[in-house]
Amino acid sequence: MSERDVPQRSEPGPTPTYAEVRDRLSMPLVEAMTTQRAVRRLLPDPVDEDIVLRCIELALKAPTGSNGQNWEFVVVTERATKAALGRQYRLAWNLYGGVGHWLNEQQDAGGLAGLVGRATGASAGADRESMAKILRAVQWQVDHFEELPVLVVPCLRGGKPPYLPVPSIAATSFYGSIYPSVQNLLLAARAFGLGASLITLPLWSVTAARRILGLPLSVHPVCVVPLGWPRGRYGPTTRRAVGDVVHKERYGERPWVGRRLEDSPPG
């Protein structure tokens, strides 16, 4: 475990101030990137607001389309607001979670378990267990949503013209102005030792989300990033070999199948 990490614990206790953890931002970028993962189980302990603001401040360093900087961030800490978003989360999860459990039980390489297996390189039996572990973590987050100390809701001002057909690239360009900043936010949280994850189900009804958060029609909520001190630790992730997902010149031409560079000597 990196010395910059918060010690593992499962019970609430004293939490650090921004002054006590600010030096953790010196974590090497490659360490933050290779140990970043979705951490959904969080302690209810409060997070110093300066830590949250610094994470968002670093998120603002990301590029946006035409340097528009058309982002807004809503920080939610009040239990009533979290409960309202939590009700939306549960409504969506009742559908998607049930489908996820059903697909995972099918033991079908073409189903959800197969997707996890291809993403992690795990065996067929481990595929189902990996997916079951993810489903359990999401279920925990759903059940304890009101207890999560901080929710950050990244939003974009402006949007696509309503009721008019637009090319798919329009949506890509629109969301491309917020997701680089969300990744910066997640990396900053990782460096501080905060647990974080990117979720969207609480926003399945944009109308309800706007009402709950007081957003005008010109501001579009994009995702929710819960932040808090983790129940446990970050750690290395398991991913497919880079050569298995890279195609040269045209899709299907894969000269680097099986190749990994992270453990290879230079040269």
Solvent accessible surface area in square Angstrom, and as a share of the most:
residue,aa,sasa,rsa
1,M,137,0.61
2,S,24,0.15
3,E,162,0.73
4,R,61,0.22
5,D,13,0.07
6,V,11,0.07
7,P,88,0.55
8,Q,101,0.45
9,R,54,0.20
10,S,69,0.44
11,E,121,0.54
12,P,78,0.49
13,G,32,0.30
14,P,135,0.85
15,T,39,0.23
16,P,24,0.15
17,T,63,0.37
18,Y,42,0.16
19,A,76,0.59
20,E,122,0.55
21,V,1,0.00
22,R,127,0.46
23,D,116,0.60
24,R,44,0.16
25,L,50,0.25
26,S,82,0.53
27,M,13,0.06
28,P,63,0.40
29,L,114,0.57
30,V,103,0.59
31,E,41,0.18
32,A,5,0.04
33,M,106,0.47
34,T,66,0.39
35,T,24,0.14
36,Q,35,0.16
37,R,99,0.36
38,A,52,0.40
39,V,17,0.10
40,R,47,0.17
41,R,87,0.32
42,L,3,0.01
43,L,0,0.00
44,P,53,0.34
45,D,7,0.03
46,P,100,0.63
47,V,14,0.08
48,D,43,0.22
49,E,124,0.56
50,D,68,0.35
51,I,0,0.00
52,V,4,0.03
53,L,100,0.50
54,R,67,0.25
55,C,0,0.00
56,I,17,0.09
57,E,83,0.37
58,L,42,0.21
59,A,0,0.00
60,L,75,0.37
61,K,148,0.63
62,A,9,0.07
63,P,103,0.65
64,T,17,0.10
65,G,46,0.44
66,S,123,0.79
67,N,108,0.55
68,G,41,0.40
69,Q,89,0.40
70,N,35,0.18
71,W,21,0.08
72,E,69,0.31
73,F,37,0.16
74,V,39,0.23
75,V,64,0.37
76,V,8,0.05
77,T,79,0.46
78,E,121,0.54
79,R,150,0.55
80,A,80,0.62
81,T,29,0.17
82,K,12,0.05
83,A,20,0.15
84,A,15,0.12
85,L,0,0.00
86,G,0,0.00
87,R,139,0.51
88,Q,22,0.10
89,Y,3,0.01
90,R,71,0.26
91,L,103,0.51
92,A,6,0.05
93,W,24,0.08
94,N,111,0.57
95,L,111,0.55
96,Y,123,0.47
97,G,2,0.02
98,G,41,0.39
99,V,69,0.39
100,G,5,0.05
101,H,74,0.33
102,W,150,0.53
103,L,51,0.26
104,N,14,0.07
105,E,121,0.54
106,Q,76,0.34
107,Q,117,0.52
108,D,75,0.39
109,A,78,0.61
110,G,62,0.59
111,G,10,0.09
112,L,42,0.21
113,A,4,0.03
114,G,5,0.05
115,L,97,0.48
116,V,13,0.08
117,G,6,0.06
118,R,114,0.42
119,A,51,0.39
120,T,33,0.19
121,G,61,0.59
122,A,37,0.28
123,S,76,0.49
124,A,71,0.55
125,G,41,0.40
126,A,40,0.31
127,D,15,0.08
128,R,70,0.25
129,E,94,0.42
130,S,33,0.21
131,M,15,0.07
132,A,22,0.17
133,K,127,0.54
134,I,68,0.35
135,L,6,0.03
136,R,117,0.43
137,A,13,0.10
138,V,14,0.08
139,Q,64,0.28
140,W,43,0.15
141,Q,0,0.00
142,V,3,0.02
143,D,80,0.41
144,H,50,0.22
145,F,0,0.00
146,E,25,0.11
147,E,67,0.30
148,L,0,0.00
149,P,13,0.08
150,V,4,0.02
151,L,0,0.00
152,V,0,0.00
153,V,0,0.00
154,P,0,0.00
155,C,0,0.00
156,L,0,0.00
157,R,99,0.36
158,G,42,0.40
159,G,51,0.49
160,K,81,0.35
161,P,69,0.43
162,P,96,0.61
163,Y,217,0.83
164,L,112,0.56
165,P,134,0.84
166,V,59,0.34
167,P,89,0.56
168,S,99,0.64
169,I,109,0.55
170,A,30,0.23
171,A,35,0.27
172,T,87,0.51
173,S,70,0.45
174,F,25,0.11
175,Y,64,0.24
176,G,39,0.37
177,S,7,0.05
178,I,0,0.00
179,Y,78,0.30
180,P,48,0.30
181,S,0,0.00
182,V,1,0.01
183,Q,73,0.33
184,N,45,0.23
185,L,0,0.00
186,L,23,0.11
187,L,28,0.14
188,A,6,0.05
189,A,0,0.00
190,R,4,0.01
191,A,9,0.07
192,F,0,0.00
193,G,2,0.02
194,L,0,0.00
195,G,0,0.00
196,A,4,0.03
197,S,3,0.02
198,L,68,0.34
199,I,15,0.08
200,T,65,0.38
201,L,40,0.20
202,P,0,0.00
203,L,13,0.06
204,W,138,0.48
205,S,24,0.15
206,V,44,0.25
207,T,108,0.63
208,A,12,0.09
209,A,0,0.00
210,R,44,0.16
211,R,167,0.61
212,I,30,0.15
213,L,26,0.13
214,G,63,0.61
215,L,23,0.11
216,P,74,0.47
217,L,156,0.78
218,S,67,0.43
219,V,13,0.07
220,H,42,0.19
221,P,4,0.03
222,V,12,0.07
223,C,0,0.00
224,V,0,0.00
225,V,0,0.00
226,P,1,0.00
227,L,0,0.00
228,G,0,0.00
229,W,0,0.00
230,P,5,0.03
231,R,80,0.29
232,G,9,0.09
233,R,121,0.44
234,Y,20,0.08
235,G,17,0.16
236,P,109,0.68
237,T,38,0.22
238,T,87,0.51
239,R,141,0.51
240,R,91,0.33
241,A,6,0.04
242,V,73,0.42
243,G,1,0.01
244,D,36,0.19
245,V,77,0.44
246,V,51,0.29
247,H,58,0.26
248,K,88,0.37
249,E,154,0.69
250,R,183,0.67
251,Y,195,0.74
252,G,49,0.47
253,E,103,0.46
254,R,100,0.37
255,P,83,0.52
256,W,91,0.32
257,V,89,0.51
258,G,49,0.47
259,R,123,0.45
260,R,103,0.37
261,L,109,0.54
262,E,128,0.57
263,D,128,0.66
264,S,53,0.34
265,P,113,0.71
266,P,137,0.86
267,G,126,1.21
